[in-house]
Each structure stands twice: as structure tokens, then as C-alpha cells.
Amino acid sequence: MDLLLENKAPTTPIRALFVDDEPKLVEAIALSMRRERFAIATATSAKAALEQLASAEFDVVVSDERMPGTSGSSFLTEVRRRWPRTARIMLSGQADVRATLAAINEAHVFRFLTKPCSPSDLAFCIRQAVAAAHEPNEADPATGAARSPAAVVEPLAPFDAAEFERLCGTLWMAYHSIVDAHRGTVVACEALVRSDDATFGNADQFIRRAEQAGVVEAVDRRIRALVAADLPQLDPAWTVLVNLHPRSLRDPSLYERDDPLHPFRARIVLEITERENLAGMADLAVRTRRLRDLGYRVAVDDLGAGYAGLSTFTTVVPDVVKFDQGLVRDCDGSPTKRKLLESMASLCRELDIRTIAEGVETEAERRCVVAAGCDLIQGYLFGKPQRRTSR
């Protein structure tokens, strides 16, 4: 975490302002941060928070959404307008789609966290936000000031029902090969959603729009149906990894015997991609155990990327983990990355968990992850995702 101090004196704490209309709650949040190197202030209204911001400098503001008078998204939009270098985080338990869109498109929040959020997760996010806010970037056209990476996230228009149905009808799956680290043979593949429609954008944008519109479970159901239709045309010896959005863990159809993937469950690894913090899902371990009881295996994505993969890893204890491509990239030239890969691969072996090094693009990276003890490798070194059907 030393990166965030590059633009500050080593003794300067992060100046954080927590805003929530419930005094006891905001005090509890501030108290939970007592072990962090933060200089903490609190406010119980947007008005009071703006007064504090006008009289003192803060590195980050963490705000609830639902407050009397002014919503959190409106408040953070004003913070962005007046103090663009102050990082913005939304922490809320009752935000609707409109509030989420406003937080992303207008307030340009660094992260939208849901209550309850563990103190360690919140502290990690605050450090990330402050580090990002102090990185040089292009000027904000509204203010002329440098803006953080969070502010350049492309605004996405929400789906309307007709557009959503139309785009779902254009989806197809590409399959990215996963090879045995020692034999070099293809033993598995990851299913990745694609579309030929010009308005689709890319898969991440499509999923983000589905999240905002509250229809991501329907997208996952469509993906499972497409993968099931393709499976007879894939090598029967291959395991197939299928991405599963966290919200789909609460979709009853996932656990039904008439789900399209159920007949193929012995070949399927459901890859939990933590687009949202799963720390607040109290029954996460129960739901993943239920999937295993049905015959699926479970993978955790992006291990090594930060709190996300690690928190899910410790709760789920998955069958498969994927090491984040940021950890794999240029690992041959980084002793720190090599050591982390070796340590995590060793831990996974002790727990009888299979490991996949993701994002391998060079022969040097391949040799490095093999030497670190990774079981499987995925990346452009072995080819790009391919469409496997003639549809």
C-alpha cells in the first residue's frame, strides 16, 4: 500500500470524511477505522459535510445514498464539481438503479460499496481511491482540473426492455483455451459472452448495463443456455468454466434440475467473478456448497488482485482459483510477483485447489508461472477466444 504515499509525506494520514444521517452508524464506521492511518471527520448531513469540505481539505469522502434533503449521489456530484481531486465513495444499503446510475454517471464515484461492508474492505477501497485520485490524468472538461481514473469511466445508458431483449438475441459464446502447464495440451476452456451487434460495446460494458438495470440474472441465464447448446460441439474431455455474476447466486433457477447446464454439471466450473463485494453475502459458503452438492465445481477469479478475490477465497475455499492477470503480467521480471505466485500456488496445493495463471502472453511469463507451480495456463500466448459453432 506504499504507492498511495508517493505524493504525500510519509507521516501524512489520509483525510477521510464519512457522511451518514444516522449518527450512531457514522460514529461506528469512524470507530472501525481507528487502526488505520486516517484522519477522520464525520457529518450527519450533506449540508454539514459541504461546510466541512469548504473549510478543510479532504482526500476522500464516503457517503450514504439515502439522506434527508439531498441524496448521497447529488451530494457527491457537488463534491466532484467543487473539489474534483477529492475521491468519492458511495456506501449504501438501499440504493436503487437511479441512484446507482447517478453515482456512476454524475458523481463519478470510485467505488459503489454495499452495506454491510467490513472495515478492512472499506479501508482498502479508501486507499485505492486516494491513490487513484493522485495519479496524473487528463483534465476534467467541467473544471479544468486533473481527474482521477474513476472520473473517466464511460457513462453507460440504461437498457430499455426492447433493447435488452434484442441484444440478448444477438449473444453468442467464444471459448478461450486453458492448457496443462506441463504437457501444453488443452484441457479446459472459459466461455466468454460476445455479440456481433454494433451497440453491444464489449462484454464488461454489457454486464455493467445489465447490473444497472437489475437484469444481470437474466443475462446469466441466457449465457448458461448458450453454453449448454455449444457443449456437444466442444471436446468432451474439456472442462468448461462459466462466469457467474454474484447476484446469480441468489437466482433460484441456478439450482434447479431444469437449468440448461445441469445435465453437464460434471464438466462445469462456475467461476465467481467478484464484480461486487461478496463480504455482505452471509450465506455465500452455503450457496456455493449447494452448487457443489449438485455436482458443479466452483472457481474464484482474480486471486491476487486485492481484497476481492482473497475475501471470497477464504469464505468459499474453491475447487479452482485463477491468478489475476495483473499479478501474472511481467512476472518474469518481478521477484515480488514471482514470490507471490509461488506462495499462493503452494497454499492451493496444500488445500487441493487447482490453479490457473491468467493473462499469459509471453514465453517468459509461461516459464515463470510453471516454475511457480501453477497447474494450468490461460492467455493469448495460446490463442485468442474462438467461436466454436456455426451459428
C-alpha positions in Angstrom: 0.0 0.0 0.0 3.0 2.3 -0.1 2.1 3.5 -3.5 -0.6 5.8 -2.1 2.1 7.7 -0.2 4.2 8.6 -3.2 2.5 12.0 -3.5 2.4 12.6 0.3 4.9 12.9 3.1 5.3 9.5 4.8 3.7 10.8 8.0 0.7 12.4 6.4 -2.5 10.4 7.2 -5.4 10.0 4.7 -8.0 12.7 5.5 -11.4 11.0 5.3 -14.9 12.4 5.7 -17.7 10.0 6.5 -21.3 11.2 5.8 -24.4 9.4 7.0 -27.6 10.7 8.5 -27.6 8.1 11.3 -25.2 9.5 14.0 -24.5 6.1 15.7 -23.8 4.5 12.4 -21.3 7.1 11.2 -19.6 7.0 14.6 -19.4 3.2 14.4 -17.8 3.4 10.9 -15.3 6.0 12.1 -14.5 3.9 15.1 -14.0 0.8 13.0 -11.3 2.7 11.1 -9.4 3.6 14.3 -6.5 1.2 13.5 -5.9 2.8 10.1 -3.6 5.8 9.4 -6.6 8.0 8.7 -7.5 11.5 10.0 -11.3 11.0 10.3 -14.1 13.6 10.3 -17.9 12.8 10.3 -21.0 14.6 9.2 -24.7 13.6 9.5 -26.0 15.6 6.6 -24.9 16.8 3.1 -25.1 20.4 4.3 -22.8 19.8 7.2 -20.4 17.8 5.0 -20.2 20.6 2.4 -19.4 23.1 5.2 -16.5 20.9 6.4 -15.2 20.5 2.9 -15.3 24.3 2.4 -13.2 24.8 5.5 -10.7 21.9 5.4 -9.1 19.7 2.7 -10.1 16.0 2.5 -8.6 13.2 0.4 -11.8 11.1 0.3 -15.5 11.4 1.1 -17.5 8.3 1.9 -21.3 8.9 1.8 -24.5 7.1 2.3 -27.1 7.5 -0.5 -30.4 8.0 1.3 -30.3 11.1 3.4 -32.9 13.7 4.2 -32.9 16.7 1.8 -30.1 15.8 -0.5 -29.3 12.3 -1.8 -25.8 11.0 -1.5 -25.4 10.9 -5.3 -26.4 14.5 -5.6 -24.0 15.4 -2.7 -21.1 13.6 -4.3 -21.8 15.2 -7.6 -21.4 18.6 -5.9 -18.2 17.4 -4.3 -16.9 16.4 -7.7 -17.8 19.8 -9.2 -16.2 21.8 -6.4 -13.4 19.5 -5.2 -12.6 17.2 -8.2 -9.4 15.9 -6.6 -11.3 14.6 -3.6 -12.0 10.9 -4.1 -15.6 9.8 -3.8 -17.0 6.5 -2.5 -20.7 5.5 -2.1 -21.5 3.2 0.9 -25.2 2.4 0.9 -27.6 -0.4 1.7 -30.7 0.9 0.0 -29.7 2.4 -3.3 -32.0 1.9 -6.3 -31.0 1.8 -10.0 -31.5 5.5 -10.4 -29.2 6.3 -7.5 -26.6 3.8 -8.8 -26.6 5.4 -12.3 -26.3 8.9 -10.7 -23.4 7.8 -8.6 -21.6 6.4 -11.6 -22.5 8.9 -14.4 -22.8 12.2 -12.4 -20.8 11.8 -9.2 -18.1 9.6 -10.8 -17.6 7.6 -7.7 -14.5 5.5 -7.4 -16.5 2.6 -6.0 -20.1 1.8 -5.0 -20.0 -0.3 -1.8 -22.9 -2.0 -0.2 -23.7 -2.3 3.5 -22.6 -4.1 5.5 -19.0 -3.6 4.4 -16.2 -4.9 6.5 -13.8 -2.3 7.9 -10.8 -4.0 6.1 -12.6 -3.8 2.7 -13.6 -0.2 3.3 -10.1 0.8 4.3 -8.6 -1.0 1.3 -11.1 0.8 -1.0 -10.2 4.2 0.6 -6.5 3.6 -0.1 -7.2 2.6 -3.6 -9.4 5.7 -4.2 -6.8 8.1 -2.8 -4.0 6.5 -4.8 -6.0 6.8 -8.0 -7.0 10.4 -7.3 -3.4 11.4 -7.0 -2.4 9.8 -10.3 -2.0 12.4 -13.1 -4.8 12.2 -15.7 -6.4 14.2 -18.4 -8.2 17.4 -17.4 -11.9 17.3 -16.4 -13.6 19.4 -19.0 -16.1 20.7 -16.4 -13.4 22.1 -14.1 -10.1 22.1 -15.9 -8.6 20.2 -13.0 -6.9 16.8 -13.3 -9.3 14.0 -12.7 -8.9 10.5 -11.3 -9.4 7.3 -13.3 -12.8 6.9 -11.7 -14.0 10.1 -13.4 -13.2 8.8 -16.9 -15.4 5.7 -16.6 -17.6 5.8 -19.7 -21.2 6.7 -18.8 -23.5 3.9 -19.8 -27.1 4.4 -20.8 -29.5 2.0 -19.1 -31.3 -0.7 -21.0 -34.9 -0.3 -22.1 -36.9 -3.6 -22.3 -36.9 -3.8 -26.1 -33.2 -3.1 -26.4 -32.4 -5.7 -23.8 -34.4 -8.4 -25.5 -32.9 -7.5 -28.8 -29.3 -7.6 -27.6 -29.9 -10.9 -25.7 -31.0 -12.4 -29.0 -27.6 -11.5 -30.6 -25.4 -13.1 -27.9 -23.0 -15.9 -28.7 -20.1 -17.6 -26.8 -16.4 -17.6 -27.5 -14.2 -20.1 -25.8 -10.7 -19.4 -24.6 -8.3 -22.4 -24.3 -6.8 -23.4 -21.0 -3.7 -25.6 -21.2 -1.9 -28.0 -18.9 1.1 -26.2 -17.6 3.5 -29.1 -18.1 2.1 -31.0 -21.1 0.9 -28.0 -23.0 -2.3 -29.7 -24.1 -5.7 -28.0 -24.0 -7.7 -29.5 -21.0 -10.3 -26.8 -20.5 -11.8 -23.5 -21.8 -13.5 -20.4 -20.5 -16.8 -19.3 -22.0 -16.9 -15.6 -22.8 -20.0 -13.7 -24.0 -19.9 -11.9 -27.3 -22.2 -10.2 -29.8 -22.0 -9.0 -33.4 -24.3 -6.1 -32.7 -22.6 -2.8 -33.0 -24.4 -1.4 -29.9 -23.2 -4.2 -27.7 -19.9 -2.5 -26.9 -17.8 -5.1 -25.0 -18.7 -7.8 -22.5 -17.8 -5.6 -19.5 -20.0 -2.7 -20.7 -22.9 -5.1 -21.4 -22.7 -6.6 -17.9 -22.4 -3.2 -16.3 -25.6 -2.0 -18.1 -27.3 -5.2 -17.0 -26.2 -4.6 -13.4 -27.6 -1.0 -13.5 -30.9 -2.2 -15.0 -31.2 -5.1 -12.5 -31.4 -7.8 -15.2 -28.0 -9.4 -14.8 -29.5 -12.7 -13.6 -31.4 -12.9 -16.9 -28.2 -12.4 -18.8 -26.5 -15.2 -16.8 -29.5 -17.5 -17.6 -29.1 -16.7 -21.3 -25.4 -17.4 -21.1 -25.9 -20.8 -19.4 -28.4 -21.7 -22.2 -25.9 -20.7 -24.9 -23.1 -22.7 -23.3 -25.3 -25.8 -22.9 -26.2 -25.6 -26.6 -22.5 -25.4 -27.5 -21.2 -28.2 -25.2 -22.0 -31.1 -27.6 -19.7 -29.4 -30.1 -16.8 -29.0 -27.7 -14.2 -31.7 -26.9 -15.9 -34.0 -24.3 -12.7 -34.2 -22.3 -12.6 -30.4 -21.7 -13.8 -28.8 -18.5 -15.7 -25.6 -19.2 -15.5 -22.5 -17.0 -18.7 -20.4 -17.0 -18.6 -16.9 -15.4 -21.3 -16.4 -12.7 -22.3 -12.9 -11.5 -22.5 -12.7 -7.7 -26.2 -11.8 -7.9 -27.0 -15.1 -9.7 -26.1 -16.9 -6.6 -29.5 -15.8 -5.3 -31.3 -16.8 -8.5 -33.4 -20.0 -7.7 -33.2 -21.2 -11.3 -29.4 -21.8 -10.9 -30.1 -24.6 -8.5 -33.0 -26.2 -10.4 -32.6 -29.5 -12.3 -34.1 -28.0 -15.4 -31.3 -25.3 -15.6 -29.6 -25.8 -19.0 -26.2 -26.6 -17.5 -27.5 -29.2 -15.1 -27.1 -32.2 -17.4 -23.4 -31.1 -18.0 -22.6 -30.2 -14.4 -19.7 -32.7 -14.1 -17.9 -30.7 -16.8 -18.7 -27.3 -15.5 -16.8 -24.9 -13.2 -18.8 -21.9 -12.2 -16.4 -19.0 -12.0 -17.5 -16.4 -9.4 -16.3 -13.1 -10.8 -16.5 -10.7 -7.9 -17.8 -7.6 -9.6 -19.4 -6.7 -6.3 -18.1 -7.2 -2.8 -19.4 -10.5 -1.6 -18.4 -9.9 2.1 -22.0 -9.0 2.8 -23.5 -12.2 1.5 -23.8 -14.1 4.8 -24.8 -17.4 3.1 -22.1 -17.3 0.4 -20.5 -20.5 1.7 -23.9 -22.2 2.0 -24.8 -21.4 -1.6 -21.5 -22.5 -3.1 -21.7 -25.7 -1.1 -25.2 -26.3 -2.5 -23.7 -25.9 -6.0 -21.1 -28.5 -5.2 -23.7 -30.8 -3.9 -25.4 -30.6 -7.3 -22.2 -31.6 -9.0 -20.7 -28.3 -10.1 -17.2 -27.1 -9.2 -16.6 -23.6 -8.1 -13.8 -21.2 -9.1 -12.7 -17.8 -7.6 -11.5 -15.3 -10.2 -8.7 -12.6 -9.8 -6.9 -14.0 -6.8 -4.0 -11.6 -6.2 -6.0 -8.5 -7.3 -6.7 -7.3 -3.8 -9.4 -7.8 -1.2 -12.0 -9.1 -3.7 -10.5 -12.4 -4.6 -8.9 -13.0 -1.2 -12.1 -12.4 0.8 -14.1 -14.8 -1.5 -11.2 -17.4 -1.4 -11.3 -17.6 2.4 -15.0 -18.0 2.5 -15.6 -20.3 -0.4 -12.4 -22.4 -0.3 -12.9 -23.1 -4.1 -12.0 -26.0 -6.3 -10.2 -23.8 -8.7 -8.6 -20.3 -8.4 -7.4 -18.0 -11.2 -4.5 -15.8 -10.5 -5.2 -12.3 -11.7 -3.5 -11.2 -14.9 -2.1 -8.2 -13.2 -0.1 -10.5 -11.0 0.9 -12.7 -13.9 1.9 -9.9 -16.3 5.7 -9.4 -16.5 6.1 -11.8 -13.5 9.4 -13.0 -15.1 10.9 -9.6 -14.4 9.4 -9.1 -10.9 10.8 -11.0 -7.9 7.9 -9.8 -5.8 5.3 -11.2 -8.3 7.2 -14.5 -8.6 7.3 -14.9 -4.8 3.6 -14.1 -4.5 2.7 -16.7 -7.2 4.9 -19.3 -5.6 3.3 -18.7 -2.2 -0.3 -18.8 -3.4 0.3 -21.8 -5.6 1.9 -23.6 -2.7 -1.1 -22.8 -0.4 -3.5 -24.0 -3.1 -1.6 -27.3 -3.5 -1.9 -27.9 0.3 -5.7 -27.2 0.1 -6.0 -29.4 -3.0 -7.1 -26.5 -5.1 -6.3 -26.3 -8.9 -4.6 -23.1 -10.1 -4.9 -21.2 -13.4 -2.5 -18.4 -14.3 -4.5 -16.0 -16.4 -3.2 -13.5 -19.0 0.0 -15.3 -20.0 1.2 -13.6 -23.2 4.9 -14.3 -23.5 7.1 -17.4 -23.3 9.0 -15.8 -20.4 5.7 -15.5 -18.4 4.8 -19.1 -19.2 8.1 -20.4 -17.8 7.7 -18.2 -14.7 4.2 -19.5 -13.8 5.2 -23.1 -14.5 8.2 -22.6 -12.2 5.9 -21.0 -9.6 3.8 -24.2 -9.5 0.7 -23.2 -11.4 -1.3 -26.2 -12.8 -3.0 -24.6 -15.8 -2.3 -21.6 -18.0 -4.7 -19.3 -20.0 -3.7 -16.4 -22.2 -3.1 -15.1 -25.7 0.2 -17.0 -25.9 -2.0 -20.0 -26.7 -4.5 -18.2 -28.9 -7.5 -15.8 -28.7 -11.0 -16.8 -27.7 -12.8 -18.6 -30.6 -16.4 -19.1 -31.6 -17.0 -22.9 -31.7 -20.3 -23.1 -33.5 -21.6 -22.1 -36.9 -24.5 -20.0 -35.7 
